[in-house]
Amino acid sequence: MIPLSVPNISGNEWTYIKDCLDSNWVSSVGSYVSLFEKKVAEFCGVSNAIATSNGTSALHMSLLLAGVKRNDLVILPNVTFVAPANAIKYLSADPILVDIDAGTWQIDLTLLSKFLDSETSVINSECIHKKSQRKISAVLPVHVLGNMCDMEILMRLSAHYHIPVVEDSTEALGSYYRKKHAGTFGMFGCLSFNGNKIITTGGGGMILCSDKDLAKKAKHLTTQAKANPDEYYHDEVGYNYRLVNILAAMGVAQMEQLPGFLLRKKQIFDNYNEFFKGIHGTVSQKVTIDVSPNNWLYTIRVSNQEDLRKYFKENNVEVRPLWVPMNQLPAFKNDIYINTQNVSDQLYKSCLSLPCSTGLTNEDQAEVIDLLRGFYND
């Protein structure tokens, strides 16, 4: 089978993990955790990075520290993996789901701006949803597939309406808006190192933060709020969101290879885009001139998604549709959904992600493209 997106374990992973095993530093205390945080912070150009057990825990902690409380509202694009929507619910808050731009597949900032202008009021430096009288305490842009929205406009809206930004950059390690790394615009940015991401620790995440005090607080809360290194004294409710040393060791090895991974992703994307240029009825994700994406997961919009999915399955090639839109899931179907054309549903029914692992060989990609050629020529 040609898989969709799998880890590329081709560097010092075995060496560094063996070092953890040989030294017996396998849990949450160990030198590789700090080294991994340092390498990620330096790469992203941010002063602080806090390693977490996964991307979802990074999102949960960031929203908590951004001030999201029970009964608050958090703005979220309707097309995303479910993790940020779940993280909002963990805090007993609810998402305001915003449809996405038909070109970039990112949060529709025109829709959002109109909504904020007509449906909210700023009272005592807080943004209040007029109809429900609930506070909108954060906006959570998701950099879908490693692409990015117009961050200048988003940050302008954030400042005008007093809504903190927490970036879901879990798919966007190596993505930039005007040469500034994803996850470094808002109060917090969150990364994921799940097995299908551009680098992986198997599971794991990272909080990016430029504020020293907030970063210190995040580190404290993610390590069970233990206030005394010599005693089990915890000064508030904490969370077991620590990344263990053995996985951080893998992360260090993966970071060493990240530049090569990014280059390979770009090559794979260019090859697919060259093929689809000549295929009527297909549309790739639009990337604006201000964005340099990491090309995480190659996804194409087609007119015959179900037939193409079946065709690839019969030929032992793994492909997947985009996520089911959040407003169609049971846990979020009653939440506010802002849309005019329901682009989210259109993309869900027409988009397909193709194999694009960093370890994908030229021969395997040629096989996928040959299968595509056969499908469209029949």
C-alpha positions in Angstrom: 0.0 0.0 0.0 1.1 3.6 -0.7 0.1 5.4 2.6 -1.2 8.9 2.9 1.2 10.5 5.3 3.5 8.5 7.6 6.6 9.2 9.7 10.1 9.4 8.2 12.5 7.9 10.7 15.8 8.3 8.9 18.0 10.4 11.2 19.3 10.1 14.8 16.0 8.8 16.3 17.4 5.4 17.3 20.6 6.9 18.8 18.9 9.5 20.9 16.2 7.2 22.1 18.8 4.6 23.0 20.6 7.3 25.0 17.3 7.8 27.0 17.1 4.0 27.6 20.7 3.6 28.5 20.6 6.5 31.0 17.2 5.6 32.4 15.8 9.1 31.7 12.6 8.0 29.9 9.9 10.0 31.7 9.1 13.7 31.8 12.4 14.8 33.3 15.4 14.7 31.0 17.7 16.8 28.9 15.9 16.1 25.6 12.7 17.8 26.7 14.5 21.1 27.2 16.6 20.6 24.0 13.5 19.9 21.9 11.8 23.0 23.3 14.9 25.1 22.5 15.2 23.8 18.9 11.5 24.4 18.2 11.6 27.9 19.7 14.7 28.8 17.6 13.2 27.5 14.4 9.9 29.3 14.9 11.6 32.5 16.0 9.8 32.7 19.4 11.3 33.2 22.8 9.5 30.3 24.6 8.3 26.8 23.7 6.6 24.5 26.2 6.4 20.8 25.2 3.1 19.0 25.9 1.8 15.5 25.6 -0.1 16.3 22.4 -1.5 19.1 20.3 -4.9 19.0 21.9 -3.4 19.5 25.4 -1.5 22.5 24.0 -4.7 24.0 22.7 -6.6 23.3 25.9 -3.8 25.0 28.0 -3.5 27.9 25.7 -7.2 28.7 25.7 -7.3 28.4 29.5 -4.4 30.9 29.9 -6.0 33.2 27.3 -8.9 33.6 29.7 -11.6 31.4 28.2 -14.1 30.5 30.9 -17.4 28.7 31.3 -20.2 29.9 29.0 -17.8 32.0 26.9 -17.6 31.9 23.1 -14.6 31.2 20.9 -14.4 31.9 17.2 -13.3 28.9 15.2 -13.3 27.9 11.5 -15.9 25.3 10.6 -13.3 23.2 8.7 -10.7 21.7 11.0 -9.8 18.6 12.8 -12.0 18.2 15.8 -9.3 18.9 18.4 -9.7 22.7 18.8 -13.5 22.4 19.0 -13.1 19.8 21.7 -10.6 21.9 23.6 -13.1 24.8 23.6 -15.7 22.4 25.1 -13.2 21.2 27.8 -13.5 24.7 29.2 -17.3 24.6 29.1 -17.3 27.2 26.4 -18.8 27.0 22.9 -17.4 27.7 19.4 -18.7 30.2 17.0 -18.2 28.4 13.8 -17.2 30.5 10.8 -17.3 29.2 7.2 -14.1 29.1 5.2 -12.8 31.0 2.2 -13.5 29.0 -1.0 -10.0 29.7 -2.4 -7.6 29.4 0.6 -9.8 27.1 2.7 -9.0 29.2 5.7 -11.4 31.0 8.0 -13.4 33.5 6.0 -12.3 36.9 7.4 -14.9 38.8 5.4 -17.7 36.8 7.1 -16.0 37.2 10.4 -15.6 41.0 10.1 -19.3 41.4 9.1 -20.4 39.3 12.0 -18.3 41.2 14.5 -19.5 44.5 13.2 -23.2 43.7 13.3 -23.6 41.0 16.0 -21.2 42.1 18.7 -20.5 45.1 21.0 -17.3 46.1 22.8 -18.2 46.8 26.5 -15.4 47.6 29.0 -12.8 46.2 26.6 -14.7 42.9 26.2 -16.4 41.6 23.0 -20.0 40.7 23.8 -22.3 38.7 21.5 -25.4 40.8 21.4 -28.0 38.1 21.1 -26.7 35.8 23.8 -24.9 38.4 25.9 -22.0 36.0 26.1 -18.3 37.1 26.0 -16.2 36.2 23.0 -13.0 35.4 24.8 -10.7 34.1 21.9 -10.4 33.6 18.2 -8.8 30.4 17.2 -7.6 30.4 13.6 -6.6 27.0 12.3 -3.9 27.1 9.6 -5.6 24.4 7.6 -3.3 22.0 5.7 -0.3 24.3 6.5 -1.8 27.3 4.7 -2.6 30.6 6.4 -5.2 33.3 6.3 -4.4 37.0 6.1 -2.9 37.4 9.5 -2.7 41.2 9.3 -6.4 41.4 8.9 -7.0 38.9 11.7 -4.7 40.6 14.1 -6.4 44.0 13.3 -9.8 42.5 14.1 -8.4 41.0 17.3 -7.1 44.4 18.5 -10.2 46.3 17.5 -12.6 43.9 19.2 -10.4 43.0 22.1 -10.4 39.3 21.3 -7.1 37.4 22.0 -5.7 35.2 19.3 -4.7 31.6 20.0 -3.3 30.0 16.8 -3.9 26.3 15.9 -0.7 25.8 14.1 -0.7 22.1 14.5 -0.5 21.5 10.8 1.8 24.5 10.1 5.3 23.9 11.4 7.4 25.5 8.7 4.7 27.8 7.4 5.1 31.6 7.3 3.1 34.7 6.7 5.3 37.6 5.5 8.3 35.6 6.8 6.9 35.4 10.3 6.3 31.8 11.5 2.8 30.4 12.1 1.9 30.4 15.8 3.9 33.5 16.6 1.3 36.2 15.9 -1.2 35.6 18.8 -1.0 35.2 22.5 -0.2 31.5 22.0 0.5 29.2 19.1 0.1 25.4 19.2 2.0 22.7 17.3 1.3 18.9 17.0 3.8 16.1 16.4 1.3 13.4 15.7 2.4 10.6 13.4 1.0 12.2 10.3 2.6 15.6 10.8 5.6 17.0 9.0 7.8 15.9 12.0 6.6 13.5 14.6 7.3 12.3 18.1 4.6 9.7 17.8 2.4 11.9 20.0 3.3 15.3 21.4 2.7 19.0 21.1 4.2 22.4 21.8 2.9 25.8 23.0 4.6 28.8 21.5 4.6 32.0 23.5 6.5 35.3 23.4 5.4 36.3 26.9 7.9 35.0 29.6 5.3 35.1 32.4 2.6 33.3 30.4 5.2 30.7 29.3 6.2 30.1 32.9 2.6 29.7 33.9 2.0 27.2 31.0 5.0 25.1 32.1 3.8 25.2 35.7 0.2 24.1 34.9 1.3 21.4 32.4 3.5 19.8 35.0 0.7 19.3 37.6 1.2 22.7 39.2 4.0 21.3 41.4 5.3 24.3 43.3 8.1 22.7 45.3 10.8 20.5 43.7 11.4 18.6 46.9 7.8 18.1 48.1 4.5 17.1 46.5 3.1 20.5 47.0 0.8 21.8 44.3 -0.5 25.3 44.5 -3.4 25.1 42.1 -5.2 22.6 39.8 -2.7 21.4 37.3 -2.6 19.0 34.4 -0.5 16.0 33.4 0.3 17.4 30.0 4.1 16.8 30.0 6.0 15.4 27.1 8.2 12.5 28.1 12.0 12.6 27.5 12.0 9.5 25.2 9.6 11.2 22.8 11.4 14.5 23.0 14.5 12.7 22.0 12.7 11.6 18.8 11.6 15.2 18.3 15.2 16.5 18.5 16.2 14.0 15.8 13.2 15.0 13.6 14.0 18.7 14.0 17.4 18.1 12.6 15.8 16.8 9.4 13.0 19.4 9.1 14.6 21.5 6.4 14.9 18.5 4.2 11.4 17.4 5.0 10.1 20.8 3.9 12.0 20.7 0.7 10.6 17.2 -0.1 7.1 18.3 0.6 7.5 21.2 -1.8 8.7 18.8 -4.5 5.8 16.4 -4.0 3.3 19.3 -4.2 4.9 20.7 -7.3 4.7 17.3 -9.0 1.0 16.9 -8.2 0.2 20.5 -9.2 1.9 20.1 -12.5 -0.3 17.0 -13.3 -3.6 18.7 -12.2 -3.0 21.8 -14.3 -4.3 19.8 -17.3 -7.3 18.2 -15.5 -10.5 20.0 -16.0 -12.7 20.3 -12.9 -10.0 20.1 -10.3 -9.0 23.0 -8.1 -6.0 23.2 -5.7 -5.8 25.2 -2.5 -5.1 28.9 -3.2 -1.9 30.3 -1.5 -1.7 34.1 -1.4 1.5 35.9 -2.1 2.1 36.7 1.6 2.1 33.0 2.6 4.9 30.4 2.4 3.2 27.1 3.4 4.8 24.0 4.6 2.8 21.9 2.1 1.8 19.5 4.8 -0.9 17.4 3.2 -1.6 17.6 -0.5 -5.3 18.1 -1.0 -7.2 18.6 -4.3 -10.8 19.5 -5.0 -12.4 17.2 -7.6 -15.8 16.8 -9.1 -16.0 13.0 -8.6 -14.6 12.5 -5.1 -16.4 9.2 -4.2 -15.5 7.5 -7.5 -11.9 8.6 -7.1 -11.7 7.3 -3.5 -13.1 4.0 -4.5 -10.7 3.8 -7.4 -7.6 4.4 -5.2 -8.8 1.9 -2.6 -9.1 -0.8 -5.3 -5.5 0.1 -6.3 -4.1 0.0 -2.7 -3.4 3.7 -2.4 -4.5 5.5 0.8 -6.4 8.8 0.3 -8.8 10.6 2.5 -11.5 13.4 2.4 -11.3 16.6 4.5 -12.7 16.4 7.9 -16.5 16.4 8.4 -17.4 20.1 9.1 -17.8 20.9 12.7 -21.4 22.0 12.4 -22.3 18.5 11.1 -20.9 16.7 14.2 -23.3 15.9 17.1 -21.3 17.8 19.7 -21.3 21.0 17.8 -24.5 21.0 15.6 -26.3 23.4 17.9 -23.5 26.0 18.1 -23.5 29.3 16.1 -22.5 28.8 12.5 -21.8 31.8 10.4 -22.1 31.2 6.6 -23.6 32.4 3.4 -22.8 29.6 0.9 -21.7 26.7 3.2 -18.4 26.3 1.5 -17.4 23.9 4.3 -19.8 21.3 3.1 -18.9 21.8 -0.6 -15.2 21.2 0.2 -15.9 18.2 2.4 -17.8 16.5 -0.5 -15.2 17.4 -3.1 -11.7 17.4 -1.5 -9.3 14.5 -1.4 -5.9 14.2 0.2 -3.2 12.2 -1.7 -0.1 10.4 -0.5 2.6 12.9 0.4 4.8 11.4 3.1 8.3 13.0 3.2 9.6 9.5 2.5 7.4 9.0 -0.6 9.7 7.9 -3.4 9.6 9.4 -6.8 8.6 6.0 -8.1 5.6 5.8 -5.7 4.4 9.3 -6.6 4.8 8.4 -10.3 2.6 5.4 -9.6 -0.1 7.6 -8.0 0.0 10.0 -10.9 -0.2 7.2 -13.4 -3.3 6.0 -11.6 -4.7 9.5 -11.8 -3.9 9.6 -15.5 -5.7 6.3 -16.0 -8.7 7.5 -14.0 -9.2 10.7 -15.9 -8.5 9.2 -19.3 -11.0 6.5 -19.0 
